[in-house]
Amino acid sequence: MKVWSAYSIKGGVGKTALAVNLAYALREAGQRTLLVDLDPQGAAAFYFRVAPAETNAVTKKGKLMGDLLRANIRESDYPGLDVLPSNLAYRNFDLMLDRMKKSRKQLRRLLGTLKADYDYAVLDCPPNITLLSENVFRASDRVIVPVIPTTLSLRTYEQLRDFFRREELPAERIAPFFSMVQSRNRLHADTMTELRNAHPDFLATVIPFSAEIEKMGLHRKPVLAYAAPDSRARAYQALCDELRARDDQ
């Protein structure tokens, strides 16, 4: 099972839209897919009309955590795409992990119990660097990072790369791409050119800023499910195809 994580230190960069649409695109490609909502806000599950996890799978005692997580997996409206919804208790995930042995590798172990059931797991992650984040980095085959082409967004991306270097994590797992790009914004265009020269590992696919994408909250669907012919929606499909091609290299 491949594990892709939608991650950014900075909020408001299109991270959840990324996770939701990548999960849908993988399902459309015939891949058995699990969307894991690790953000206490639960936005990813909301887009698929899935209620928050009923069981406090983070802190409940007396059962194996893997069993509790599996019990909370829900089918979506799209066969082949399941959702593991968030729970408000996930805000305490770091405290729980800190009490466990090998605390930086627990998420990888938990996801490993699901590998026979899915081809891909897509993780929607909270926007910070914590012990949970480090678990995500160690469990993931790809850490997919949306970067708005602005100075502040660039700074948070470089902070992530610095963290990977300090912790001796494989930098090749990081897969950055430009998100919420405004085609007529000269600053965006200049910044993208500068960043591609400095960081040639940026994905070629660009996700544009789009009111159609912002309507996901109204439709409670991936944009690929209600606006597939739209070129801005198809950008997510192109991003998925590019990531899968990288996995095959």
N, C-alpha and C positions, 0 to 999 in steps of 0.2 A: 504494500500500500504506500503510495506517494503521499507526502504531507506538504501541502502548500499553506503558508500563513500570510494573511493580509495584515501588515504591521506598519505602524508609524509612531514615532514619539509624539508627533504633532497631531492634534485632532482637526477635524474639518477638512481633510484632504481627499475624501472619497474612499476611505478604507473599507467601510461596510458595503458600499455599493460594489466595490471590487470583489469582496468575498462572495456576495450574493450572486453576482453575475458570472463569476468564474465557476461556482458550483453548478449553476444552471447550464453553462456552456459545456462543462464536462459531462453532465448528464445527457445533453443533447448529442454528444459524441459517443454515447453508449457506455460511459464509464459509471460504475456503481459509486456513488458519491455521498459522503457524509459532510454536512456543514456543521461545524462546531462553533457555537457562539460563546466565546469566553468573556465578552464584555458585559458587565453587570447591567448596562442599559438595555440589553436584549434586542437591539434594533434588527440584527440579522434574522432572528427568528420571527420578529414582527412582520418583516417583509414577506415571509412565507406563511403568514396567518397561523403560526404555531405559538401556543401559550407558553409562558415561562415554566421552567421545570418545577414539578410539584414537590419533588423530594429534595431536601437539602443535601445534595450529593457531596458537598464539600465537608460538612462538619458532623454528619450523622455517624453514630458509633454502632458497632455490633455487626456491620456488614462490610464486605470488601468494597472499596470505592469503585473499582471497575464494574462490579455488579450494579451499583447504584447508578452509575453513569449510563450503562447499557439500558437500564430500566426506563430511563428518561428519553431515549431516542424516539423520535416521532416521524412518521411518514409525512412527506409534504404532498401537495396536490399533483406533484410530478413524479410518477413511478420511476424508481431508480435513484431518487434524491431524498435522503433522509436528513433530519435536523436534530441536533442535540442542543436544545435551547439553554439559555442562560438562566441564572437564578440570582436574585439580589445578594445572596450569600457569597457569590463569587468575589465580592469585594474583600472577603477574608481569605481568599485563596492563598495569598502569600504567607499568612500566619500559619495556615494548615501545612503548607509545604515546608516551612521552616522547622516544624516539629518532626519531620520525617527524615529517615536515613536516606542518603543520596538524594537530597532535596532538589538538586538541579536536573535530575533525570527522571523524575516521577511521571511527568506528562508523557514522555516517550514510552515508558513502560505501560501506561494506561492505554495509549493509542495502539500499542502493539497487540492488545487483547482483541482489537477490532479488525486486524489486518486481513483475516480470512473472509470478512463480510463486504469489504469495500476496496475499490481500486484507488480511490483518492479520498483524503480528508482535507477539507478546506477550513482553516481556522480564522475566525474574526477576532482580533486581539484588542485589548484595551490600549489606549495611547499613553504608554509610560514605559520606563525600564525598571522592572522589579524582578523578584525571584521567579514569578510566573513568566515574565518575558524571557528570562534566561532559559527556563524550561522549554518555551516555544522555540527559541533559537536552536536548542540542542535536539529537539524532536523533529525539526522541519528539514525537508529536502530543499525547499525554496522559501525564503523570507521575501515576500513581494512587497515593495515599498513604493507607495504613491508619493510623488514629489511635485508639488506645485512650483512652477519655475519662478520663485521669488527668493530673496535673500534669506528670510527666516526659515523657509522650508528647506533650503539648501543646508543651513546650519544644523538643523535637526538630523538631516541625512548624514552629515559628516560626523555628528556625535554618535550615531549608530555604528558607523564604520570604526570609529575610535574604540568603542566598546568591544566590538568583535576582535580588534587587535589586542586589546588589553587582556581579554579572556581567552585568547588563542583559539577563537572559533573560526571555522573556514569562511573566509570572506566571499568565496565563490557561491555561497548559498544566497547571498543578497542579490535580489533582482529588482533594481529600481526602474521606474518608468515615470513619464511626465503625466500628471493628472490635472484635470480641470483647467486645461489650457485654453486661453482665449486667442484665437487666430489673429485678431487685429491688434493685439497688445504688443507693442514693440519691445517692451521690457521682457515679456515672456519669450519672444523669439530670440532676443539677444542672450538671455540667460540660458536657454536651451542649447544654443550653439556653444557657449562657454562651458557648460557642464558636460556636454558630449565630448568635447576636447579633453577635459580633465578626467572624465570617468567614462571610458569607452564601453563599460559594461552596461550602460543604460539600454533598456529594451527599445527596439525601433518603434513599437506601437505607442501612439499617443492617445490618451483619453481626453476628449474636448470638454470644455465647460458647456453644459446643455441643460436647458429648462426641462427637456424631455426626461433626462436622467433624474432630475430633482422631483419628478412626479411619481417616483417609485413609492413614496409614502402614501400617496393618494390611491394608487392602484394596488398597493401591497403585493407587488409582483416584481421580479427582475425586469429591467427595461428590455432585455432580450425576449421576454415573454409577451410583452404588449406592444413593442415598437421595433420588432426585428428588422423590418425593411429600412429603418432609419440608419443612415451611415454612422451616426454617433453611437447608436446602440451596438452596431456591428463591430465597433472598435473593441468591445470587450471580447467578442468571439475571436478577433484577430490576436488580441493579447493572449488568450488561452492557447491558441494554436502556436504562437511563438514560444510560449513557456513549455509546451509539450515537445516542441522541436528541440529545445535546449536539453530537456530531460533525456531525449533520445541520442544526443551527441556522445 
